[in-house]
Amino acid sequence: MSRLTAQGGEKLISKQNAELVSSEKGKLIITELDDKIIAFLVRGSRLICATVLDPDDIGPDDIIMAVIKDVKKDIAACFIEYAEGCDGYLPLSRIPDGVNVKQGSVIPVKLFQKAQKGKRAGFTARIDYRKYKDPEELKERAKHLGKFNYVYRSESTVFKTIDKVFKRDEYDEIVTDITVIKDLISGHFSNVRFYEDSSFSLNKLYSLRTLLDEALARKVWLKSGGFLIFDHTEALTVIDVNSGKAVPSKSKDKEAATVELNKEAAIEVCRQLRLRNLSGIMIADFINMNDEADKEEILEILRSESEKDTEKVMVIDFTPLGLAEITRKKELPPLYEQLN
């Protein structure tokens, strides 16, 4: 037996599980936490990236029967329910002529925009059945189905989400303790292991609760003693670099220590952008540097580290106020939104 410290104190685990944790290459762990199925890319004791998976997620080609809950002519849209407790909006311009648009009507719809923070999922009732096999059969099927039933259900998008968020060469295997996930992805990945040790959960084995809490924390500590602070607004994310105890008080050593701290912070900023799945505009407030060459070195580190990301990251420049401006493409909501 081996002894590893996990959340909840020191635990005895099997040699096989110890080897599972200590693998040099990353592991993609898929398990349930807080009533959500979450994929964690873990390397050693560090969380690299995480995302929420939904086996019931609606694909772009799916056609589902939704019920009209309310018609709002003032905003030229309907509010619909497409699954139990799941609301969306349907613009009147996306409803073909001849459709009975009134409260209680059940009509076939397709997703055109996923739900985002503060915004419902967007749907259209203009469906081109010609792109499907047996279009007439689907049209007839739609006439007889009740609300929330699928007229057409494509293959689960779970494996597509995994490939979008994680690079296959980042992990040597996928480990899951969820049967439905194993069944959905086994045909797309050859390295899927089903975990069945009921005495020691994946959550405890990898301290996933602790890693997830750290990924959502406002403050991120650096090894040098400095730290980062993350603040989110509607328009952008602000990342403040703080020296903490990392920078000495003696002026002759302060400038060199400041540059070293900013280098460490630049690497961690890029890691955190991916880990938290932040997107849009990010402003990083590094500790003031007087030498332009030092600023350029920080920008080069940001650009180099950003190449490890799965999303497109652009490092713009330092603003006249000395703030580093970064943008990151948005494909999925930030991790904190996915979990809430």
C-alpha positions in Angstrom: 0.0 0.0 0.0 1.0 3.6 -0.5 0.2 6.6 1.6 -0.9 9.9 -0.1 -2.4 13.0 1.5 -5.7 13.8 -0.1 -8.6 16.0 0.9 -9.8 14.9 4.3 -6.4 13.9 5.6 -3.9 11.1 5.0 -5.3 8.1 3.2 -4.1 4.6 2.4 -4.6 3.8 -1.3 -3.6 0.9 -3.5 -0.3 0.8 -5.4 -2.3 0.9 -8.7 -4.1 4.1 -7.7 -0.8 5.6 -6.5 0.7 5.0 -10.0 -2.5 6.5 -11.5 -1.9 9.8 -9.7 1.8 9.9 -10.2 1.9 9.5 -14.0 4.2 12.0 -15.6 1.7 12.7 -18.4 -1.6 14.1 -17.6 -4.8 12.2 -16.8 -8.2 13.3 -18.0 -10.5 12.6 -15.0 -14.3 12.7 -15.6 -16.5 12.4 -12.5 -19.4 13.9 -10.8 -19.0 16.8 -8.4 -21.7 19.0 -7.0 -24.3 17.3 -9.3 -22.3 18.2 -12.4 -20.2 16.0 -14.6 -16.8 17.6 -14.8 -13.7 16.8 -16.8 -10.4 17.6 -15.1 -7.1 17.6 -16.8 -4.7 16.8 -14.0 -0.9 16.5 -14.2 0.7 15.3 -10.9 -0.9 17.4 -8.2 -1.8 20.3 -10.5 -5.1 21.1 -12.3 -4.4 22.2 -15.9 -7.9 22.7 -17.2 -11.5 21.8 -16.3 -14.9 21.9 -18.0 -18.4 20.8 -17.4 -19.8 18.1 -19.6 -23.5 17.6 -20.3 -24.5 14.3 -21.9 -27.9 15.9 -22.7 -26.5 19.0 -24.3 -28.4 20.0 -27.4 -26.3 19.7 -30.6 -26.5 22.2 -33.5 -28.4 19.7 -35.7 -30.9 18.5 -33.0 -34.6 19.2 -33.5 -36.6 19.3 -30.3 -40.3 20.0 -29.6 -40.6 23.1 -27.4 -43.6 24.7 -25.9 -44.3 28.4 -26.2 -44.7 29.9 -22.7 -45.2 33.5 -23.6 -45.4 35.8 -26.6 -43.8 39.2 -26.2 -44.6 41.3 -29.2 -42.9 44.3 -27.7 -39.5 42.6 -28.1 -40.6 40.5 -31.1 -39.8 37.2 -29.5 -41.4 34.2 -27.7 -40.2 32.6 -24.5 -40.1 28.9 -24.8 -39.4 25.8 -22.7 -37.4 23.2 -24.5 -36.7 20.8 -21.6 -38.0 20.5 -18.1 -37.0 23.8 -16.4 -34.9 25.0 -19.3 -36.0 28.2 -20.9 -35.0 29.8 -24.2 -36.1 32.6 -26.5 -37.4 32.4 -30.1 -37.4 35.6 -32.2 -40.6 36.0 -34.2 -38.4 36.6 -37.3 -37.2 33.0 -36.9 -40.7 31.5 -37.1 -42.0 30.6 -40.6 -45.4 31.7 -41.8 -48.3 29.4 -40.9 -47.0 28.4 -37.5 -49.5 28.8 -34.7 -47.7 31.3 -32.4 -49.6 31.4 -29.1 -49.1 30.4 -25.5 -49.1 26.6 -25.1 -48.3 25.8 -28.7 -45.7 23.0 -29.2 -43.4 23.5 -32.2 -40.1 22.0 -33.5 -37.1 24.2 -32.9 -33.3 24.2 -33.4 -30.6 25.8 -31.3 -28.7 28.8 -32.9 -27.1 30.3 -29.8 -26.2 28.6 -26.5 -27.2 30.1 -23.2 -24.7 32.6 -21.8 -24.5 34.6 -18.6 -27.7 36.6 -18.3 -29.0 35.4 -21.7 -31.3 32.5 -22.5 -30.5 30.0 -25.2 -31.6 31.2 -28.6 -33.7 29.0 -31.0 -35.1 29.1 -34.5 -38.2 27.4 -35.9 -37.0 27.8 -39.5 -35.7 24.3 -40.1 -34.2 23.1 -43.4 -35.3 19.5 -43.3 -33.6 18.9 -46.7 -30.2 18.6 -45.0 -31.4 15.5 -43.0 -31.9 12.0 -44.2 -35.6 11.2 -44.7 -36.8 14.8 -44.4 -40.5 14.0 -45.0 -40.4 11.4 -42.2 -39.0 14.0 -39.8 -41.7 16.5 -40.8 -44.4 13.9 -40.1 -42.8 12.9 -36.8 -42.9 16.5 -35.6 -46.6 16.6 -36.1 -47.2 13.8 -33.5 -44.7 14.4 -30.8 -45.3 16.2 -27.5 -43.1 18.8 -25.8 -39.5 18.1 -25.0 -39.3 15.1 -27.4 -36.6 15.0 -30.1 -37.6 15.0 -33.7 -34.0 14.4 -34.5 -31.2 13.6 -32.0 -27.6 13.7 -33.2 -24.7 12.0 -31.6 -23.8 13.3 -28.1 -21.5 16.4 -28.2 -19.5 15.2 -25.2 -16.6 13.9 -27.1 -16.5 17.0 -29.3 -16.3 19.2 -26.1 -13.5 17.1 -24.8 -11.5 17.5 -28.0 -12.3 21.2 -28.1 -11.0 21.9 -24.5 -8.2 19.4 -24.2 -5.4 18.4 -26.5 -5.1 14.6 -26.9 -1.3 14.6 -26.5 -1.7 16.2 -23.0 -3.0 13.0 -21.4 -2.3 9.3 -21.6 -5.7 8.1 -20.7 -9.2 9.1 -19.8 -10.4 7.8 -16.4 -14.1 7.9 -15.5 -16.4 6.3 -13.0 -19.6 7.3 -14.9 -21.1 4.5 -17.1 -22.9 6.8 -19.5 -19.7 8.8 -20.1 -17.7 5.6 -20.7 -20.4 4.5 -23.2 -20.5 7.9 -25.0 -16.8 8.3 -25.5 -15.3 4.8 -25.8 -16.0 4.8 -29.6 -14.0 8.0 -30.0 -11.1 7.4 -27.7 -9.0 4.3 -27.4 -7.6 5.1 -24.0 -10.7 5.1 -21.7 -10.4 3.4 -18.3 -13.5 2.7 -16.2 -12.7 3.3 -12.5 -14.4 1.0 -10.1 -12.7 1.4 -6.7 -15.7 2.2 -4.5 -13.5 2.5 -1.4 -11.6 5.5 -2.8 -13.4 7.9 -5.1 -11.7 9.8 -8.0 -12.6 13.0 -6.1 -10.5 11.9 -3.1 -7.8 10.3 -5.2 -7.0 13.5 -7.0 -8.2 16.0 -4.3 -10.5 17.4 -7.0 -12.6 19.5 -4.6 -9.4 21.3 -3.4 -8.2 21.8 -7.0 -11.5 23.1 -8.2 -11.8 25.6 -5.2 -8.3 26.8 -6.1 -9.3 27.3 -9.7 -12.2 29.5 -8.6 -10.3 31.5 -5.9 -9.9 35.2 -6.3 -6.3 35.1 -5.0 -3.6 32.9 -6.6 -0.3 32.5 -4.7 3.0 32.4 -6.5 6.0 30.3 -5.4 8.0 33.5 -4.8 5.6 34.8 -2.3 3.8 37.2 -4.6 0.2 36.7 -5.7 -2.4 37.4 -8.4 -5.9 38.9 -7.8 -8.7 38.1 -10.3 -11.6 40.5 -10.6 -14.4 40.1 -13.2 -16.6 42.9 -14.7 -19.1 42.8 -17.5 -16.6 44.3 -19.9 -13.3 42.7 -18.9 -11.2 40.7 -16.4 -8.6 42.5 -14.3 -5.6 40.6 -13.0 -3.5 42.5 -10.4 0.0 41.3 -9.7 1.1 41.9 -6.1 4.6 41.5 -4.7 3.6 40.2 -1.3 6.9 39.2 0.3 8.7 38.5 -2.9 10.3 41.9 -3.5 13.1 43.0 -1.1 12.9 46.4 0.5 16.5 47.4 -0.6 16.3 49.5 -3.7 19.4 48.0 -5.3 17.8 44.5 -5.4 14.2 45.6 -5.9 14.3 46.2 -9.6 15.8 42.8 -10.5 13.4 41.1 -8.1 10.4 42.9 -9.6 11.3 41.7 -13.1 11.7 38.1 -11.8 8.3 38.3 -10.1 6.7 39.7 -13.2 8.1 36.8 -15.2 6.7 34.3 -12.8 3.4 36.1 -12.8 3.2 36.2 -16.6 3.6 32.4 -16.8 0.9 32.0 -14.2 -1.5 34.5 -15.8 -1.4 32.4 -19.0 -2.0 29.2 -17.1 -4.9 30.7 -15.2 -6.6 32.0 -18.4 -6.9 28.5 -19.7 -7.7 26.9 -16.3 -10.5 29.3 -15.7 -11.5 29.5 -19.4 -11.5 33.3 -19.3 -12.2 35.1 -22.5 -12.7 38.5 -24.0 -10.5 41.4 -22.8 -8.0 40.8 -19.9 -6.0 43.6 -18.3 -2.9 42.5 -16.3 -1.5 45.0 -14.0 2.1 44.0 -13.5 4.4 45.6 -11.0 5.9 48.8 -12.5 9.1 48.3 -14.5 11.2 51.2 -15.8 13.2 49.4 -18.5 11.3 49.0 -21.8 13.4 45.9 -22.5 12.0 44.3 -19.3 8.4 45.0 -20.5 9.2 43.5 -23.9 10.5 40.4 -22.1 7.2 40.0 -20.2 5.3 40.4 -23.4 7.4 37.6 -25.0 6.8 35.3 -22.1 3.0 36.0 -22.4 3.1 35.2 -26.1 5.2 32.1 -25.7 3.1 30.7 -22.8 -0.2 31.5 -24.7 0.8 29.1 -27.4 0.1 26.2 -25.0 -3.6 27.2 -24.9 -6.2 25.5 -26.9 -7.9 28.8 -27.7 -6.5 31.7 -29.7 -4.9 34.2 -27.3 -3.6 37.6 -28.5 -1.1 39.6 -26.4 -1.6 43.2 -27.6 0.9 45.4 -25.7 1.4 47.5 -22.6 -1.0 50.4 -22.6 0.4 54.0 -21.8 -0.6 53.3 -18.2 1.6 50.2 -18.1 -1.2 47.6 -18.2 -0.7 44.5 -20.4 -3.7 44.0 -22.7 -4.6 40.4 -23.6 -7.6 38.9 -25.5 -8.8 35.3 -25.6 -11.3 33.7 -28.0 -14.6 32.6 -26.4 -15.9 29.1 -27.2 -17.4 28.1 -23.9 -18.5 30.1 -20.8 -15.9 30.7 -18.1 -15.5 27.8 -15.6 -17.2 29.8 -12.8 -20.3 30.3 -15.0 -20.4 26.6 -16.1 -20.4 25.6 -12.4 -23.1 28.1 -11.4 
